């Protein structure tokens, strides 16, 4: 783990030994996470909005309706805080106090810019779609001009980003290791389940290659 934060306000203060400021680590967590939480203040009221995201190069992209408060507020340059968290396991200790979780998380601070132009917005929507299922964009109808007109995309730079991670088993007090209490880790993961065809799916339409490949990879990982 690297020891130098990109800025003082992005420095991890609580349990700093778990901090990692390496872009490779940060990018990997952002790319694996499916949901981000985006925090901002509008009219004196804090909001934290769960949203889909996609990382493209040195920016995290977020999209929404042109009429949404999130887009209008952040598009005006209000400071933002974006977070993602991956839970890898429950850490069960011998004492209640030392129970924990294994996790990987990222916090990004900064000001977002509005992605301008239909071509750039369409490229961003392609990134969102392929973030969910790689290759899906090439299989579906692309957005119409009206859909693009009603969609806004925000780009948050990764200039001030930090990761925080925990791995491994429980850390108990020395006197607790002799207790007759089971301790260890219960791994957790998000996996693909059996696909559920849309009830209005036209007869004879087979599962698209991107979906079949993505679900198959999940099944292989579980096996």
C-alpha positions in Angstrom: 0.0 0.0 0.0 1.3 3.5 -0.9 1.8 6.0 1.9 1.3 9.4 0.2 -2.2 10.8 -0.2 -2.9 13.0 -3.2 -4.2 15.8 -0.9 -4.6 16.4 2.8 -8.4 16.2 2.7 -8.2 12.8 1.0 -5.8 11.3 3.5 -7.2 8.4 5.5 -7.0 9.3 9.1 -8.8 6.4 10.9 -6.7 3.2 10.6 -4.2 4.8 8.1 -2.4 1.4 7.7 -5.4 0.3 5.7 -5.1 3.2 3.2 -3.9 2.7 -0.4 -3.5 5.6 -2.7 -2.3 3.6 -5.7 -4.4 4.2 -8.8 -4.2 0.6 -9.8 -6.0 -0.4 -6.5 -8.5 2.5 -6.8 -9.3 1.7 -10.4 -9.8 -2.0 -9.7 -12.3 -1.3 -6.9 -14.2 1.3 -8.9 -14.4 -1.1 -11.9 -15.7 -4.0 -9.8 -18.3 -2.1 -7.8 -21.7 -1.9 -9.4 -23.2 0.9 -7.3 -21.7 4.2 -6.1 -23.1 6.7 -3.5 -22.8 10.3 -4.5 -22.9 13.0 -1.7 -23.5 16.7 -2.1 -25.2 19.6 -0.4 -28.1 21.4 -2.1 -29.9 24.4 -0.4 -28.2 23.6 2.9 -29.4 20.0 2.9 -27.0 17.0 2.5 -28.0 14.3 0.1 -26.4 10.9 -0.7 -27.7 9.3 -3.8 -27.1 5.7 -4.9 -26.3 5.5 -8.6 -24.6 3.5 -11.3 -21.2 4.6 -12.3 -18.4 3.8 -14.8 -14.7 4.7 -14.8 -13.2 5.8 -18.0 -9.6 6.7 -17.8 -9.0 9.3 -15.1 -12.7 10.1 -14.5 -15.7 8.5 -12.9 -18.9 9.0 -14.9 -22.4 9.3 -13.5 -25.5 9.9 -15.5 -29.0 11.0 -14.7 -32.0 13.0 -16.0 -31.4 16.5 -17.2 -34.1 17.6 -14.6 -32.6 15.7 -11.6 -31.5 17.7 -8.6 -28.2 15.7 -8.5 -27.3 16.6 -12.1 -28.3 20.2 -11.8 -26.5 20.8 -8.5 -23.3 19.0 -9.4 -23.2 20.4 -12.9 -23.0 23.8 -11.3 -19.7 23.0 -9.6 -20.9 22.0 -6.1 -18.3 19.9 -4.3 -19.0 16.1 -4.4 -18.0 13.0 -2.6 -18.4 9.7 -4.3 -17.9 6.4 -2.5 -18.0 2.7 -3.4 -17.7 -0.3 -1.1 -17.1 -4.0 -1.7 -17.8 -6.4 1.2 -15.6 -9.5 1.1 -16.5 -11.1 4.4 -17.8 -11.0 7.9 -15.0 -11.1 10.5 -16.2 -12.9 13.6 -14.0 -12.4 16.6 -14.1 -14.0 20.1 -15.3 -10.7 21.6 -18.2 -8.6 20.4 -16.0 -5.5 20.3 -13.6 -6.9 17.7 -16.2 -8.1 15.1 -15.5 -6.5 11.8 -15.7 -6.8 8.0 -13.3 -7.4 5.2 -13.9 -4.8 2.6 -12.4 -2.7 -0.2 -13.6 0.9 -0.5 -12.8 4.1 -2.4 -13.6 7.7 -1.7 -13.4 10.4 -4.4 -13.5 14.1 -3.7 -13.8 16.9 -6.2 -16.0 18.9 -8.5 -17.7 17.2 -11.5 -18.0 18.6 -15.0 -20.9 18.2 -17.3 -20.0 16.0 -20.3 -21.0 18.1 -23.4 -22.0 17.0 -26.8 -24.1 14.1 -28.0 -21.1 12.0 -29.2 -19.4 12.2 -25.8 -22.6 11.5 -23.9 -23.3 8.5 -26.1 -19.8 7.2 -25.5 -20.4 7.6 -21.8 -23.7 5.7 -22.0 -21.9 2.9 -23.8 -19.4 2.7 -20.9 -22.3 2.5 -18.4 -24.0 -0.3 -20.4 -20.8 -2.3 -20.9 -19.9 -1.8 -17.2 -23.1 -3.8 -16.3 -22.5 -6.6 -18.9 -19.4 -6.3 -21.2 -20.4 -6.3 -24.9 -24.1 -5.4 -24.2 -23.9 -2.1 -26.0 -23.3 -3.7 -29.4 -26.4 -5.9 -28.9 -29.1 -3.3 -28.1 -30.8 -0.3 -29.6 -28.7 2.7 -29.0 -30.2 5.9 -27.6 -32.3 8.1 -29.8 -31.6 11.8 -30.1 -34.5 12.5 -27.8 -33.1 10.1 -25.1 -29.7 11.7 -25.4 -31.2 15.1 -25.1 -32.9 14.2 -21.8 -29.8 12.6 -20.3 -26.9 14.3 -18.7 -23.5 12.8 -17.7 -21.2 14.1 -15.0 -17.5 13.3 -15.0 -15.7 13.4 -11.6 -11.9 13.5 -11.8 -9.8 11.0 -9.8 -7.4 13.7 -8.7 -8.3 13.2 -5.1 -9.1 9.6 -4.5 -8.2 7.1 -1.7 -8.8 3.5 -1.1 -9.2 1.7 2.3 -9.1 -2.0 2.7 -9.3 -4.7 5.3 -8.4 -8.4 4.8 -7.6 -11.3 7.0 -9.0 -12.8 10.2 -10.1 -11.4 13.5 -7.6 -9.6 15.8 -8.6 -10.3 19.4 -7.2 -9.2 22.7 -4.5 -11.5 23.9 -6.5 -12.8 26.9 -9.4 -13.7 24.6 -7.6 -16.3 22.5 -8.2 -19.0 25.1 -12.0 -18.5 25.0 -14.1 -21.4 23.8 -15.7 -19.2 21.1 -15.5 -19.9 17.4 -13.8 -17.2 15.5 -13.0 -16.7 11.8 -14.2 -15.2 8.5 -17.5 -15.8 6.6 -16.7 -14.9 3.0 -19.3 -12.9 1.1 -19.6 -12.2 -2.6 -22.1 -11.0 -5.3 -22.7 -13.7 -7.9 -24.9 -14.0 -11.0 -28.0 -16.1 -10.5 -30.2 -18.0 -13.0 -31.4 -15.6 -15.7 -35.1 -14.6 -15.8 -36.4 -13.9 -19.3 -38.7 -10.9 -19.7 -42.4 -12.0 -19.7 -42.8 -10.1 -23.0 -39.8 -11.6 -24.6 -40.6 -12.5 -28.2 -40.7 -16.3 -28.8 -37.5 -17.6 -30.4 -35.2 -14.8 -29.1 -32.2 -16.6 -27.5 -30.0 -15.3 -24.7 -27.5 -12.8 -26.2 -23.8 -13.7 -26.3 -22.8 -11.0 -23.8 -25.3 -12.1 -21.2 -24.5 -15.8 -21.6 -20.8 -15.1 -21.3 -21.2 -12.9 -18.3 -23.5 -15.3 -16.4 -21.2 -18.2 -17.4 -18.2 -16.4 -15.9 -20.1 -16.0 -12.6 -21.0 -19.7 -12.6 -17.4 -20.7 -13.2 -16.2 -18.5 -10.3 -18.7 -20.1 -7.9 -17.8 -23.6 -9.1 
